[in-house]
Amino acid sequence: MKKRILIYFKEHPLRFAFLVLNLFLFILGEIFIFQASRWDSVLTSQHAAERWAGDSEISFSQFTCLIPKSEQISVSDVYALRLALIGKLEEASLDTSLNSGLWTDAWSTDSTVTVSSDLGNGKVELIAVGENFFQFHPLTLLSGNLLSPDDFSPDRVVLDEETAWLLFGSSDVQGMSLTIDEKPFVVAGVVAKDDDFASNSTGRSDMQIFMPYDTWAALHADEEDAESVGITCYELILADPVKNFAYNALTEKFPVEDALIIQNTGRFSFSSLFNVLKAYGTRSMQTAPVAFPDWENAARSVEDCASLALFGGLVLLFLPGICILVTVISVLVFSYRKLDREILPESRERLDDAVRARQRVRLERMNREQNDSGQTGSAASSEQKNN
């Protein structure tokens, strides 16, 4: 069999080349599709729900809510939203006690500030963060500590590595003093920025400082532009016992109607990537009145790359798929013709032979029975004559 195949392809080199081309396209298409399913692995900020869930049997969903500057919310709005979501969890008969772990959240806003120390100064991007911000954005800690809800020192800030080198010429600067807009603060820790291709492609060049949101809001509480420190990004991880429970609960209870609510969980599934492809022409248009933070810009960049990889994989699989389809149809047509011309006639002939054989056996049996009855009748007549 193997020798016959080799002889066949030797006699038909073009068919052999076509087969090799199809195999190559098939393998390349599979690689593209596999890559599309793995693009999101570079973004740790998109997998907070998975980290939060751990070994829990309950499913969780992660959301990012981007809020227009004109409608930014306060911490009291967040607390009211929490109570509303807890009510939804209770309606679903879930345990909402303090340590149930059915939800966690974070919030942030950003601004530009002037920082200085004895060794340097400059303008940097300030991100005022609340609650479990670093649960959602697990930046690599180079020294010191991150900010947490249990931090009782409002004057502590976290620097990124570039800012630490600008101000102190080192990344090991825990406990060092600096000023932000001429107000004194202490370095809690130093982090490294995300160094993946997507984060680097967002055009982000600003150095960054992370400050507790309550501290930032208190600094501007007496200013006329106090509204400028409102929350513009709210992030949530919520138990999702049934499909779309968490999304429906959040969209129903969120206090800002024009907010852009993004479901991070599942946004890189094939079905979601197909939706990205369908909206590719209008996707780059900024129609929502919100500003995308760096992590959302990076996620959208990865969505674009993953959707293009999926599209490329499907295109590459198109020719092998057509060839397989044509081959299957050809085999079915050939099988049908062989069945109709050879197998069925032979089967019909064998069936007819079997029917005729059975009819012959039946006729022979009937003849024997008739002969036997005739002989019995003759014998009875002869006996009567003799009597």
Secondary structure as a PSIPRED ss2 file (coil, helix, strand):
# PSIPRED VFORMAT (PSIPRED V4.0)

   1 M C   1.000  0.000  0.000
   2 K H   0.000  1.000  0.000
   3 K H   0.000  1.000  0.000
   4 R H   0.000  1.000  0.000
   5 I H   0.000  1.000  0.000
   6 L H   0.000  1.000  0.000
   7 I H   0.000  1.000  0.000
   8 Y H   0.000  1.000  0.000
   9 F H   0.000  1.000  0.000
  10 K H   0.000  1.000  0.000
  11 E H   0.000  1.000  0.000
  12 H C   1.000  0.000  0.000
  13 P H   0.000  1.000  0.000
  14 L H   0.000  1.000  0.000
  15 R H   0.000  1.000  0.000
  16 F H   0.000  1.000  0.000
  17 A H   0.000  1.000  0.000
  18 F H   0.000  1.000  0.000
  19 L H   0.000  1.000  0.000
  20 V H   0.000  1.000  0.000
  21 L H   0.000  1.000  0.000
  22 N H   0.000  1.000  0.000
  23 L H   0.000  1.000  0.000
  24 F H   0.000  1.000  0.000
  25 L H   0.000  1.000  0.000
  26 F H   0.000  1.000  0.000
  27 I H   0.000  1.000  0.000
  28 L H   0.000  1.000  0.000
  29 G H   0.000  1.000  0.000
  30 E H   0.000  1.000  0.000
  31 I H   0.000  1.000  0.000
  32 F H   0.000  1.000  0.000
  33 I H   0.000  1.000  0.000
  34 F H   0.000  1.000  0.000
  35 Q H   0.000  1.000  0.000
  36 A H   0.000  1.000  0.000
  37 S H   0.000  1.000  0.000
  38 R H   0.000  1.000  0.000
  39 W H   0.000  1.000  0.000
  40 D H   0.000  1.000  0.000
  41 S H   0.000  1.000  0.000
  42 V H   0.000  1.000  0.000
  43 L C   1.000  0.000  0.000
  44 T H   0.000  1.000  0.000
  45 S H   0.000  1.000  0.000
  46 Q H   0.000  1.000  0.000
  47 H C   1.000  0.000  0.000
  48 A H   0.000  1.000  0.000
  49 A H   0.000  1.000  0.000
  50 E H   0.000  1.000  0.000
  51 R H   0.000  1.000  0.000
  52 W H   0.000  1.000  0.000
  53 A H   0.000  1.000  0.000
  54 G C   1.000  0.000  0.000
  55 D C   1.000  0.000  0.000
  56 S C   1.000  0.000  0.000
  57 E C   1.000  0.000  0.000
  58 I C   1.000  0.000  0.000
  59 S C   1.000  0.000  0.000
  60 F E   0.000  0.000  1.000
  61 S E   0.000  0.000  1.000
  62 Q E   0.000  0.000  1.000
  63 F E   0.000  0.000  1.000
  64 T E   0.000  0.000  1.000
  65 C E   0.000  0.000  1.000
  66 L E   0.000  0.000  1.000
  67 I C   1.000  0.000  0.000
  68 P C   1.000  0.000  0.000
  69 K H   0.000  1.000  0.000
  70 S H   0.000  1.000  0.000
  71 E H   0.000  1.000  0.000
  72 Q C   1.000  0.000  0.000
  73 I E   0.000  0.000  1.000
  74 S C   1.000  0.000  0.000
  75 V H   0.000  1.000  0.000
  76 S H   0.000  1.000  0.000
  77 D H   0.000  1.000  0.000
  78 V H   0.000  1.000  0.000
  79 Y H   0.000  1.000  0.000
  80 A H   0.000  1.000  0.000
  81 L H   0.000  1.000  0.000
  82 R H   0.000  1.000  0.000
  83 L H   0.000  1.000  0.000
  84 A H   0.000  1.000  0.000
  85 L H   0.000  1.000  0.000
  86 I H   0.000  1.000  0.000
  87 G H   0.000  1.000  0.000
  88 K H   0.000  1.000  0.000
  89 L H   0.000  1.000  0.000
  90 E H   0.000  1.000  0.000
  91 E H   0.000  1.000  0.000
  92 A C   1.000  0.000  0.000
  93 S C   1.000  0.000  0.000
  94 L C   1.000  0.000  0.000
  95 D C   1.000  0.000  0.000
  96 T C   1.000  0.000  0.000
  97 S C   1.000  0.000  0.000
  98 L C   1.000  0.000  0.000
  99 N C   1.000  0.000  0.000
 100 S C   1.000  0.000  0.000
 101 G C   1.000  0.000  0.000
 102 L C   1.000  0.000  0.000
 103 W E   0.000  0.000  1.000
 104 T E   0.000  0.000  1.000
 105 D E   0.000  0.000  1.000
 106 A E   0.000  0.000  1.000
 107 W E   0.000  0.000  1.000
 108 S E   0.000  0.000  1.000
 109 T E   0.000  0.000  1.000
 110 D E   0.000  0.000  1.000
 111 S E   0.000  0.000  1.000
 112 T E   0.000  0.000  1.000
 113 V E   0.000  0.000  1.000
 114 T E   0.000  0.000  1.000
 115 V E   0.000  0.000  1.000
 116 S E   0.000  0.000  1.000
 117 S C   1.000  0.000  0.000
 118 D C   1.000  0.000  0.000
 119 L C   1.000  0.000  0.000
 120 G C   1.000  0.000  0.000
 121 N E   0.000  0.000  1.000
 122 G E   0.000  0.000  1.000
 123 K E   0.000  0.000  1.000
 124 V E   0.000  0.000  1.000
 125 E E   0.000  0.000  1.000
 126 L E   0.000  0.000  1.000
 127 I E   0.000  0.000  1.000
 128 A E   0.000  0.000  1.000
 129 V E   0.000  0.000  1.000
 130 G E   0.000  0.000  1.000
 131 E E   0.000  0.000  1.000
 132 N C   1.000  0.000  0.000
 133 F H   0.000  1.000  0.000
 134 F H   0.000  1.000  0.000
 135 Q H   0.000  1.000  0.000
 136 F H   0.000  1.000  0.000
 137 H C   1.000  0.000  0.000
 138 P C   1.000  0.000  0.000
 139 L C   1.000  0.000  0.000
 140 T E   0.000  0.000  1.000
 141 L E   0.000  0.000  1.000
 142 L E   0.000  0.000  1.000
 143 S E   0.000  0.000  1.000
 144 G E   0.000  0.000  1.000
 145 N C   1.000  0.000  0.000
 146 L C   1.000  0.000  0.000
 147 L C   1.000  0.000  0.000
 148 S C   1.000  0.000  0.000
 149 P C   1.000  0.000  0.000
 150 D C   1.000  0.000  0.000
 151 D C   1.000  0.000  0.000
 152 F C   1.000  0.000  0.000
 153 S C   1.000  0.000  0.000
 154 P C   1.000  0.000  0.000
 155 D C   1.000  0.000  0.000
 156 R E   0.000  0.000  1.000
 157 V E   0.000  0.000  1.000
 158 V E   0.000  0.000  1.000
 159 L E   0.000  0.000  1.000
 160 D E   0.000  0.000  1.000
 161 E H   0.000  1.000  0.000
 162 E H   0.000  1.000  0.000
 163 T H   0.000  1.000  0.000
 164 A H   0.000  1.000  0.000
 165 W H   0.000  1.000  0.000
 166 L H   0.000  1.000  0.000
 167 L H   0.000  1.000  0.000
 168 F H   0.000  1.000  0.000
 169 G C   1.000  0.000  0.000
 170 S C   1.000  0.000  0.000
 171 S C   1.000  0.000  0.000
 172 D C   1.000  0.000  0.000
 173 V C   1.000  0.000  0.000
 174 Q C   1.000  0.000  0.000
 175 G C   1.000  0.000  0.000
 176 M C   1.000  0.000  0.000
 177 S E   0.000  0.000  1.000
 178 L E   0.000  0.000  1.000
 179 T E   0.000  0.000  1.000
 180 I E   0.000  0.000  1.000
 181 D C   1.000  0.000  0.000
 182 E C   1.000  0.000  0.000
 183 K E   0.000  0.000  1.000
 184 P E   0.000  0.000  1.000
 185 F E   0.000  0.000  1.000
 186 V E   0.000  0.000  1.000
 187 V E   0.000  0.000  1.000
 188 A E   0.000  0.000  1.000
 189 G E   0.000  0.000  1.000
 190 V E   0.000  0.000  1.000
 191 V E   0.000  0.000  1.000
 192 A E   0.000  0.000  1.000
 193 K C   1.000  0.000  0.000
 194 D C   1.000  0.000  0.000
 195 D C   1.000  0.000  0.000
 196 D C   1.000  0.000  0.000
 197 F H   0.000  1.000  0.000
 198 A H   0.000  1.000  0.000
 199 S H   0.000  1.000  0.000
 200 N H   0.000  1.000  0.000
 201 S C   1.000  0.000  0.000
 202 T C   1.000  0.000  0.000
 203 G C   1.000  0.000  0.000
 204 R C   1.000  0.000  0.000
 205 S C   1.000  0.000  0.000
 206 D C   1.000  0.000  0.000
 207 M C   1.000  0.000  0.000
 208 Q E   0.000  0.000  1.000
 209 I E   0.000  0.000  1.000
 210 F E   0.000  0.000  1.000
 211 M E   0.000  0.000  1.000
 212 P E   0.000  0.000  1.000
 213 Y H   0.000  1.000  0.000
 214 D H   0.000  1.000  0.000
 215 T H   0.000  1.000  0.000
 216 W H   0.000  1.000  0.000
 217 A H   0.000  1.000  0.000
 218 A H   0.000  1.000  0.000
 219 L H   0.000  1.000  0.000
 220 H C   1.000  0.000  0.000
 221 A C   1.000  0.000  0.000
 222 D C   1.000  0.000  0.000
 223 E C   1.000  0.000  0.000
 224 E C   1.000  0.000  0.000
 225 D C   1.000  0.000  0.000
 226 A H   0.000  1.000  0.000
 227 E H   0.000  1.000  0.000
 228 S H   0.000  1.000  0.000
 229 V H   0.000  1.000  0.000
 230 G C   1.000  0.000  0.000
 231 I E   0.000  0.000  1.000
 232 T C   1.000  0.000  0.000
 233 C E   0.000  0.000  1.000
 234 Y E   0.000  0.000  1.000
 235 E E   0.000  0.000  1.000
 236 L E   0.000  0.000  1.000
 237 I E   0.000  0.000  1.000
 238 L E   0.000  0.000  1.000
 239 A E   0.000  0.000  1.000
 240 D C   1.000  0.000  0.000
 241 P C   1.000  0.000  0.000
 242 V C   1.000  0.000  0.000
 243 K C   1.000  0.000  0.000
 244 N C   1.000  0.000  0.000
 245 F H   0.000  1.000  0.000
 246 A H   0.000  1.000  0.000
 247 Y H   0.000  1.000  0.000
 248 N H   0.000  1.000  0.000
 249 A H   0.000  1.000  0.000
 250 L H   0.000  1.000  0.000
 251 T H   0.000  1.000  0.000
 252 E H   0.000  1.000  0.000
 253 K H   0.000  1.000  0.000
 254 F C   1.000  0.000  0.000
 255 P C   1.000  0.000  0.000
 256 V C   1.000  0.000  0.000
 257 E C   1.000  0.000  0.000
 258 D C   1.000  0.000  0.000
 259 A C   1.000  0.000  0.000
 260 L E   0.000  0.000  1.000
 261 I E   0.000  0.000  1.000
 262 I E   0.000  0.000  1.000
 263 Q E   0.000  0.000  1.000
 264 N C   1.000  0.000  0.000
 265 T C   1.000  0.000  0.000
 266 G C   1.000  0.000  0.000
 267 R C   1.000  0.000  0.000
 268 F C   1.000  0.000  0.000
 269 S C   1.000  0.000  0.000
 270 F H   0.000  1.000  0.000
 271 S H   0.000  1.000  0.000
 272 S H   0.000  1.000  0.000
 273 L H   0.000  1.000  0.000
 274 F H   0.000  1.000  0.000
 275 N H   0.000  1.000  0.000
 276 V H   0.000  1.000  0.000
 277 L H   0.000  1.000  0.000
 278 K H   0.000  1.000  0.000
 279 A C   1.000  0.000  0.000
 280 Y H   0.000  1.000  0.000
 281 G H   0.000  1.000  0.000
 282 T H   0.000  1.000  0.000
 283 R H   0.000  1.000  0.000
 284 S C   1.000  0.000  0.000
 285 M C   1.000  0.000  0.000
 286 Q C   1.000  0.000  0.000
 287 T C   1.000  0.000  0.000
 288 A C   1.000  0.000  0.000
 289 P C   1.000  0.000  0.000
 290 V C   1.000  0.000  0.000
 291 A C   1.000  0.000  0.000
 292 F C   1.000  0.000  0.000
 293 P C   1.000  0.000  0.000
 294 D H   0.000  1.000  0.000
 295 W H   0.000  1.000  0.000
 296 E H   0.000  1.000  0.000
 297 N H   0.000  1.000  0.000
 298 A H   0.000  1.000  0.000
 299 A H   0.000  1.000  0.000
 300 R H   0.000  1.000  0.000
 301 S H   0.000  1.000  0.000
 302 V H   0.000  1.000  0.000
 303 E H   0.000  1.000  0.000
 304 D H   0.000  1.000  0.000
 305 C H   0.000  1.000  0.000
 306 A H   0.000  1.000  0.000
 307 S H   0.000  1.000  0.000
 308 L H   0.000  1.000  0.000
 309 A H   0.000  1.000  0.000
 310 L H   0.000  1.000  0.000
 311 F H   0.000  1.000  0.000
 312 G H   0.000  1.000  0.000
 313 G H   0.000  1.000  0.000
 314 L H   0.000  1.000  0.000
 315 V H   0.000  1.000  0.000
 316 L H   0.000  1.000  0.000
 317 L H   0.000  1.000  0.000
 318 F H   0.000  1.000  0.000
 319 L H   0.000  1.000  0.000
 320 P H   0.000  1.000  0.000
 321 G H   0.000  1.000  0.000
 322 I H   0.000  1.000  0.000
 323 C H   0.000  1.000  0.000
 324 I H   0.000  1.000  0.000
 325 L H   0.000  1.000  0.000
 326 V H   0.000  1.000  0.000
 327 T H   0.000  1.000  0.000
 328 V H   0.000  1.000  0.000
 329 I H   0.000  1.000  0.000
 330 S H   0.000  1.000  0.000
 331 V H   0.000  1.000  0.000
 332 L H   0.000  1.000  0.000
 333 V H   0.000  1.000  0.000
 334 F H   0.000  1.000  0.000
 335 S H   0.000  1.000  0.000
 336 Y H   0.000  1.000  0.000
 337 R H   0.000  1.000  0.000
 338 K H   0.000  1.000  0.000
 339 L H   0.000  1.000  0.000
 340 D H   0.000  1.000  0.000
 341 R H   0.000  1.000  0.000
 342 E H   0.000  1.000  0.000
 343 I H   0.000  1.000  0.000
 344 L H   0.000  1.000  0.000
 345 P H   0.000  1.000  0.000
 346 E H   0.000  1.000  0.000
 347 S H   0.000  1.000  0.000
 348 R H   0.000  1.000  0.000
 349 E H   0.000  1.000  0.000
 350 R H   0.000  1.000  0.000
 351 L H   0.000  1.000  0.000
 352 D H   0.000  1.000  0.000
 353 D H   0.000  1.000  0.000
 354 A H   0.000  1.000  0.000
 355 V H   0.000  1.000  0.000
 356 R H   0.000  1.000  0.000
 357 A H   0.000  1.000  0.000
 358 R H   0.000  1.000  0.000
 359 Q H   0.000  1.000  0.000
 360 R H   0.000  1.000  0.000
 361 V H   0.000  1.000  0.000
 362 R H   0.000  1.000  0.000
 363 L H   0.000  1.000  0.000
 364 E H   0.000  1.000  0.000
 365 R H   0.000  1.000  0.000
 366 M H   0.000  1.000  0.000
 367 N H   0.000  1.000  0.000
 368 R H   0.000  1.000  0.000
 369 E H   0.000  1.000  0.000
 370 Q H   0.000  1.000  0.000
 371 N H   0.000  1.000  0.000
 372 D H   0.000  1.000  0.000
 373 S H   0.000  1.000  0.000
 374 G H   0.000  1.000  0.000
 375 Q H   0.000  1.000  0.000
 376 T H   0.000  1.000  0.000
 377 G H   0.000  1.000  0.000
 378 S H   0.000  1.000  0.000
 379 A H   0.000  1.000  0.000
 380 A H   0.000  1.000  0.000
 381 S H   0.000  1.000  0.000
 382 S H   0.000  1.000  0.000
 383 E H   0.000  1.000  0.000
 384 Q H   0.000  1.000  0.000
 385 K H   0.000  1.000  0.000
 386 N H   0.000  1.000  0.000
 387 N C   1.000  0.000  0.000
